Amino acid sequence: MTQIVVAALYKFVSLKDYVALREPLLKTLTDNGIKGTLLLAEEGINGTVSGTREGIDALLAWLKADPRLADLDHKESYCTEQPFYRTKVKLKKEIVTLGVPGVDPNQQVGTYVEPKDWNALISDPEVLLIDTRNDYEVAIGTFEGAVDPRTKSFREFPDYIKAHYDPAKHKKVAMFCTGGIRCEKASSYMLNEGFEEVFHLKGGILKYMEEVPQEETLWRGDCFVFDNRVTVRHDLSEGDYDQCHACRNPISVEDRQSPHYAPGISCPHCWDSLSEKTRASARERQKQIELAKARNLPHPIGRDPRQATEM
């Protein structure tokens, strides 16, 4: 069975010609049979894509041929089925949206911590450990001792910090996210706010799982990923979670036993809060999915409010 390589990549770097890069990048993806989404903005590149080993290697070679992207950060994991349905290159104002003017990781960023050094840092009682991801991600897994900001989107992170923490009191702050990109923005923001010692996990949770042995892990639970695998375990194998197509929340094996669970239509997280319009849309989408599967046709794509690129 052919193994699919899933590559999460990003780099903050000035790309003033990012609009002109879109078409050649899209051609490189399609020529190599790669699916997934990449975002381009003046501040850099970000995304998660998947394909054969040869296809991903060809993409990385194409990107790194540009001197600005020669040291592009990327993490890999593997699966047996293609986890994306389409190939997209999108132009954006930000490659990860914080929404605060003047926050620029190309100018100022926190101290990177290698995965092998992370356990020692977060075991220090003087270190405030913050999970910068959103509530639905934190709910299924996080680091031991981490604070959950309970944010619905990354845009809420600055207000959360202002409401709960003081640079004069919180001297050491460590942060982490799925692949490292959110922490680049978050650490830059916090330095701007006057926090002095700001650390973040280099390569994020995925790189930690790749490099730190399971017997040494301080990670608890699964890690949410923005593709059809939904979650991965510490060994980067596919987890047991599915995803509700109505509300996009991860759903556990236990959730799927609930009387409120209807595949593609509702789950225990949303059954009593969906509008009738959303519910009708979900029913129609599920019907189209089942028809496509029965006819062996491509998966129909519906609206997904969560970017597959917040890693």
Order of alpha helices (4+ residues) and beta strands (2+ residues): beta-alpha-beta-beta-alpha-beta-beta-beta-alpha-beta-alpha-beta-alpha-beta-alpha-beta-alpha-beta-beta-beta-beta-beta-alpha
